[in-house]
Amino acid sequence: MKDVVKEKFSQHFSQAPEIVAYAPGRVNLIGEHTDYNNGFVFPCAIQFGTYIAARKRTDKTINVYAGNINDQHMTWSLDQPLEASDDAVWSNYCKGICKELLESGHELVGMDLFIIGNLPSGAGLSSSASLCVAFALVCNTLNQLGLDAIQMAQVAQKSENDFVGCNCGIMDQIASAAGIAGKALLLDCESLSYRPVGIPDDLDVLIIDSCVKRELTGSEYNDRRADCERAAGLLGLPSLRQADISHLDALEKSGDELAYMRARHVITENERTQSAAKALESSDAAQLSALMNESHQSMKNDFQITIPEIDFLVESVAQHLNNDGGVRMTGGGFGGCVVALTPKAKSQAIMQAVAEAYAKEYGKECKQYLVGASAGAHILESTLP
């Protein structure tokens, strides 16, 4: 992919790029819809992501091509007010980065860019965060802004929240910006501190894409966040991070059933996430299996974000695991992917069995990926002094 993005840049701009940047997608092992509630999550970066070849310009023009959308071309001026595009939604993520950096007092030069990625869009592997973090890394590098990984992640999140209109939390962006090879990150979304946890060598990370695409800027995701904020408000708390099991009685008595259900998921999911990190560290496969199953059932029943195809995939994998690993939905919900931690000795057999069962049940293929925890965003190549 690095050579492809360099070649495409040269074709469009008739010169070589100064840098090639990369930011990975992520898969979340456990801890769903807890990030924007200032809770705990447990993601790892994966070896699929966004590649950007870039070069500084002498003016204030951003000139960018999207390789995944037939080399669609967008241009905008950093001297003019930045407005969202209805025709090239992907460009809004990049414009949002520019706007956030400029409003934070940073000076930006114009840039020529070519962007291409190998993350499946709409699969729940955070292609949007990968794009935002990669673009933030390019801006940071070419303009010598001096931002660290967490700061780039925060800029990327604000782009999605304030410019694109998706009220996502910080998990995706930090996983992409700060990922560590071979490690998952137990991330505290309140303090933004994280603890690397090694994934045992005898376990594979298996991602199964239902091929039911999802769109997080739709109302369902933002509705779930509003439900959680309402629950915290009913409890007189700044967020559900401060809530525990003892608070659920008050929510149940409030008569707001949705607030109660959403809070029950978040509160128990925070506990499960911390326990899962300990189970992975101690190679307690049975405990990990139970926790991931409880997480999925909570997403299905309390948060109501799974769909029949996802539930079918989870049940199909679980039949073959026999508590030797874990499986659950991953991502924002309403489609997307399942993540499983599977013993290496069983992975291929599970993949074959699940593919056959899914095709028989739904008349279509699911896509499957064996991945490893990878490093976060970094510059792949640079000719800068």
C-alpha positions in Angstrom: 0.0 0.0 0.0 2.9 2.4 0.7 4.2 2.0 -2.9 0.7 2.3 -4.3 -0.1 5.6 -2.5 3.3 7.0 -3.6 2.7 6.1 -7.2 -0.8 7.5 -7.2 0.5 10.8 -5.7 3.2 11.1 -8.3 0.6 10.5 -11.1 -1.6 13.2 -9.9 1.0 15.8 -8.8 3.9 15.0 -11.1 6.4 14.9 -8.2 7.2 12.7 -5.3 5.6 13.1 -1.9 7.6 14.4 1.0 6.0 12.0 3.5 3.9 8.9 3.6 1.8 8.6 6.8 -0.2 5.6 8.1 -2.8 5.2 10.8 -4.4 1.8 11.6 -8.0 0.9 12.3 -8.8 -0.9 15.5 -10.9 -3.7 16.9 -12.3 -3.4 20.4 -12.0 -6.7 22.4 -14.5 -5.5 25.0 -16.0 -2.3 26.4 -18.6 -1.0 24.0 -20.3 2.4 24.2 -18.4 3.1 27.4 -15.9 5.5 25.9 -18.2 8.6 25.6 -19.3 7.7 29.2 -15.7 8.2 30.4 -15.4 4.5 31.1 -13.0 1.7 30.2 -12.4 0.1 26.8 -10.0 -2.5 25.6 -9.0 -2.0 21.9 -6.0 -2.9 19.8 -4.8 -1.4 16.6 -4.9 -3.8 13.6 -2.8 -4.1 10.4 -5.3 -2.4 8.1 -5.6 1.3 7.9 -5.3 4.6 6.0 -2.2 5.7 4.0 -1.6 9.3 3.0 1.2 10.6 0.7 1.6 14.3 1.1 3.7 17.3 0.2 3.6 20.9 1.3 2.4 23.7 -1.0 3.5 27.3 -1.2 -0.1 28.6 -0.8 -3.0 27.9 1.6 -4.8 25.3 -0.7 -5.6 21.8 0.4 -5.6 19.6 -2.7 -6.6 16.0 -2.0 -7.6 12.8 -3.9 -9.4 9.8 -2.4 -8.2 6.6 -4.0 -11.0 4.5 -2.5 -13.6 6.7 -4.2 -12.4 6.6 -7.8 -9.7 9.2 -7.1 -12.4 11.8 -6.2 -10.8 15.2 -6.0 -11.6 17.9 -3.4 -9.9 21.2 -2.8 -10.4 23.9 -0.2 -8.6 27.0 1.1 -7.3 27.4 4.6 -8.0 31.2 4.2 -11.7 30.6 3.7 -14.4 29.4 6.2 -14.6 25.6 6.1 -18.0 24.2 5.2 -19.1 20.5 5.2 -19.6 18.9 1.8 -22.7 16.8 0.9 -21.0 15.4 -2.2 -17.8 14.1 -0.7 -18.5 13.2 2.9 -15.0 11.7 3.4 -13.5 15.2 2.9 -15.4 16.5 6.0 -13.2 14.4 8.3 -10.2 16.1 6.8 -11.7 19.6 6.8 -12.7 19.1 10.5 -9.0 18.4 11.3 -8.0 21.6 9.6 -10.7 23.6 11.3 -9.8 22.3 14.8 -6.1 22.9 14.4 -6.6 26.5 13.0 -9.1 27.3 15.8 -6.5 26.0 18.3 -4.1 28.6 17.1 -1.9 26.5 14.9 -0.7 27.7 11.5 -1.1 25.4 8.6 0.5 25.4 5.1 -1.3 24.2 2.0 -0.8 20.5 1.1 -1.2 18.1 -1.8 -2.4 14.7 -0.7 -3.4 11.3 -2.0 -5.4 9.1 0.4 -6.0 5.4 0.2 -7.0 2.7 2.7 -7.6 -1.0 3.0 -10.1 -0.9 5.9 -13.6 -2.1 4.9 -15.9 0.9 5.2 -18.9 0.5 7.4 -17.6 -2.7 9.1 -17.1 -1.2 12.5 -13.2 -1.2 12.4 -13.0 2.5 12.7 -12.1 3.6 9.1 -13.2 7.2 10.0 -10.9 7.5 13.0 -8.1 6.0 11.0 -8.6 8.6 8.3 -8.8 11.4 10.8 -5.7 10.3 12.7 -3.7 9.8 9.5 -4.7 13.3 8.3 -3.8 14.8 11.7 -0.4 13.1 11.6 0.3 14.6 8.2 -0.7 18.1 9.4 1.4 17.6 12.5 4.4 16.5 10.6 4.4 18.9 7.7 3.7 21.8 9.9 5.9 20.7 12.8 3.2 21.2 15.3 4.7 19.0 18.0 1.5 17.1 18.9 1.8 13.8 20.7 -0.4 10.8 20.0 -3.1 11.7 22.6 -3.3 15.2 21.3 -3.7 14.0 17.7 -6.4 11.6 18.9 -8.2 14.5 20.6 -8.1 16.6 17.4 -9.4 13.7 15.4 -12.3 13.1 17.8 -13.3 16.8 17.7 -13.4 16.6 14.0 -15.9 13.8 14.1 -17.9 15.3 16.9 -18.1 19.0 15.9 -17.7 19.0 12.1 -19.0 15.6 10.9 -21.7 15.3 13.6 -21.0 11.9 15.1 -20.8 12.1 18.9 -18.2 9.3 19.2 -15.9 8.8 22.2 -12.1 8.9 22.2 -11.4 5.1 22.0 -11.1 4.7 18.2 -8.7 7.7 17.9 -6.4 6.7 20.7 -6.2 3.1 19.6 -5.3 4.3 16.1 -2.8 6.9 17.3 -1.2 5.1 20.2 -1.5 1.4 19.4 1.3 -0.9 20.5 2.4 -4.0 18.5 1.3 -7.2 20.2 -0.7 -5.4 22.9 -4.3 -4.4 23.6 -4.8 -1.1 25.5 -6.9 -1.0 28.7 -7.8 2.6 28.2 -9.4 4.8 30.9 -11.4 7.3 28.8 -11.7 9.7 31.7 -8.0 10.2 32.4 -6.8 9.1 28.9 -4.3 6.8 30.6 -3.8 3.3 29.3 -2.1 0.0 30.2 -0.8 -2.3 27.5 -1.8 -5.9 27.9 -0.2 -8.6 25.9 -2.3 -10.9 23.8 -1.1 -14.5 24.4 0.7 -16.1 21.5 -1.7 -19.0 21.4 -4.7 -16.8 20.6 -5.7 -15.4 17.3 -7.8 -12.2 16.9 -10.5 -13.1 14.4 -12.7 -10.4 12.9 -15.8 -11.5 11.0 -17.5 -8.8 8.9 -21.3 -9.4 8.6 -21.2 -7.2 5.5 -24.1 -5.3 6.9 -22.9 -1.8 6.7 -23.6 0.7 9.4 -23.5 4.5 9.6 -22.6 6.0 12.9 -23.7 9.5 12.0 -27.2 8.2 11.9 -29.6 8.9 14.7 -29.4 5.5 16.5 -25.8 6.0 17.7 -26.4 9.6 18.9 -29.7 8.5 20.5 -27.8 6.0 22.6 -25.4 8.7 23.8 -28.4 10.9 24.7 -29.9 8.1 26.7 -26.7 7.7 28.7 -26.4 11.4 29.3 -30.0 11.5 30.4 -29.4 8.6 32.8 -26.4 10.4 34.3 -28.5 13.6 34.7 -31.2 11.7 36.5 -28.6 10.5 39.0 -27.1 13.9 39.3 -23.7 12.7 38.0 -21.4 14.2 35.4 -21.3 10.9 33.5 -22.0 7.2 34.0 -18.4 6.7 34.9 -19.3 7.8 38.4 -22.2 5.3 38.6 -22.2 1.8 40.0 -24.7 -1.0 40.5 -26.1 0.7 43.5 -27.4 3.5 41.3 -29.6 1.3 39.2 -32.4 1.1 41.7 -32.9 4.9 41.5 -33.0 4.7 37.7 -35.4 1.9 37.7 -37.7 3.8 40.0 -37.5 6.9 37.8 -39.7 5.3 35.3 -37.3 6.0 32.4 -36.8 2.5 31.2 -34.4 3.3 28.4 -32.2 5.3 30.7 -32.2 2.4 33.1 -31.3 -0.2 30.4 -28.6 1.9 28.9 -27.0 2.7 32.3 -27.1 -1.0 33.3 -25.1 -1.9 30.1 -22.5 0.8 30.7 -22.0 0.2 34.4 -21.7 -3.6 34.0 -19.6 -3.2 30.8 -17.0 -1.1 32.7 -16.7 -3.9 35.2 -16.4 -6.5 32.5 -13.8 -4.6 30.6 -11.4 -4.4 33.6 -12.0 -8.0 34.5 -11.4 -9.1 30.9 -7.9 -7.4 30.9 -7.0 -9.4 34.0 -8.3 -12.6 32.5 -6.3 -12.1 29.3 -3.1 -11.4 31.4 -3.6 -14.6 33.3 -4.6 -16.6 30.3 -8.0 -17.5 31.9 -9.8 -18.4 28.8 -13.0 -19.6 30.5 -13.4 -16.3 32.4 -12.7 -14.3 29.2 -15.3 -16.4 27.3 -17.9 -15.7 30.0 -17.2 -11.9 30.1 -17.3 -11.5 26.3 -20.6 -13.5 26.2 -22.1 -11.3 28.9 -21.0 -8.2 27.0 -22.7 -9.4 23.8 -25.9 -10.2 25.7 -25.9 -6.8 27.3 -25.4 -5.1 23.9 -28.3 -7.2 22.6 -30.8 -6.7 25.4 -29.9 -3.5 27.3 -28.3 -1.4 24.6 -30.2 -2.9 21.7 -27.6 -2.4 19.1 -27.1 -5.9 17.6 -28.9 -7.3 14.6 -29.8 -10.9 13.7 -26.8 -11.4 11.4 -24.4 -10.4 14.2 -26.2 -12.5 16.8 -26.0 -15.5 14.4 -22.3 -15.1 13.9 -21.6 -14.8 17.6 -23.7 -18.0 18.3 -21.9 -19.8 15.5 -18.4 -19.0 16.8 -19.4 -19.8 20.4 -20.5 -23.3 19.4 -17.0 -24.1 18.3 -15.0 -22.4 21.0 -16.1 -24.4 24.0 -15.0 -21.7 26.4 -11.4 -21.7 24.9 -11.8 -18.1 23.9 -14.4 -15.4 23.5 -16.7 -13.8 21.0 -18.9 -10.7 20.9 -20.1 -7.9 18.6 -17.6 -5.1 18.3 -18.0 -1.5 17.2 -20.9 0.9 17.4 -23.6 -1.7 16.4 -26.4 -1.9 13.9 -24.2 -4.1 11.6 -20.5 -4.4 11.2 -18.3 -7.0 12.8 -17.9 -9.7 15.4 -14.5 -10.1 17.2 -13.4 -13.4 18.6 -10.3 -14.5 20.5 -9.7 -18.1 19.2 -7.1 -20.7 19.9 -4.7 -20.9 16.9 -5.4 -24.6 16.6 -9.1 -23.9 16.1 -9.1 -20.7 14.0 -9.2 -22.2 10.5 -11.9 -24.7 11.4 -14.0 -22.1 13.0 -13.6 -19.8 10.0 -14.7 -22.5 7.6 -17.7 -23.6 9.7 -18.9 -20.0 10.3 -18.6 -19.1 6.6 -20.7 -22.1 5.6 -23.3 -21.5 8.2 -23.7 -17.8 7.4 -24.0 -18.4 3.7 -26.6 -21.1 4.3 -28.6 -18.9 6.7 -28.4 -15.5 4.8 -27.4 -16.4 1.3 -24.3 -14.3 1.3 -20.7 -14.4 2.4 -19.2 -12.9 5.5 -15.6 -11.6 5.3 -13.1 -12.9 7.8 -9.7 -11.5 8.9 -7.1 -13.0 11.2 -5.3 -9.9 12.6 -2.6 -9.1 15.1 -2.3 -6.1 17.4 -0.2 -3.5 15.6 1.6 -0.3 16.1 -0.3 3.0 16.0 0.0 5.9 13.6 3.5 6.7 12.3 5.4 8.1 9.3 6.4 5.3 6.9 8.7 7.4 4.8 10.0 10.9 4.8 12.4 13.1 2.8 12.0 16.1 5.1 15.2 17.5 6.6 
